[in-house]
């Protein structure tokens, strides 16, 4: 019996700069050109100053686990072999928050506030995903 494939994110025009940077192993987030607030996912309007002017900026890829959830149920057959696995919200040093996975650690060892850094996993020729691992 073959294992189901994991779903691959659809690259929308709004997310194209993010995925293009990830293919080059760079992590970028949207930046408000008016007030400098960083945000992800991208949004056509800044929630801080309501400006519609924005650009993409590279960030360090370092941060901390802000929140996490350990998945124990199979919600998609493509992830069945990975149960249990962690879904995390990482607060980057620069302040933006990203939803991702934490790799290289047992889910039972994850703690909010732990230092993490980005790693990149190539899924296909078009999609490379940023994931995070514990620092040290």
Protein Blocks (a to p, Z undefined) as FASTA:
>chain_A
ZZdddddddddfklmmmmmmmmnopacddddfknopacddddfbdfklopabdcddddeh
iacdfbdcddfbdfbfklmmmpccdddddddfkopacddddehiafklpcghiacddddd
dfblmlccdddddeZZ
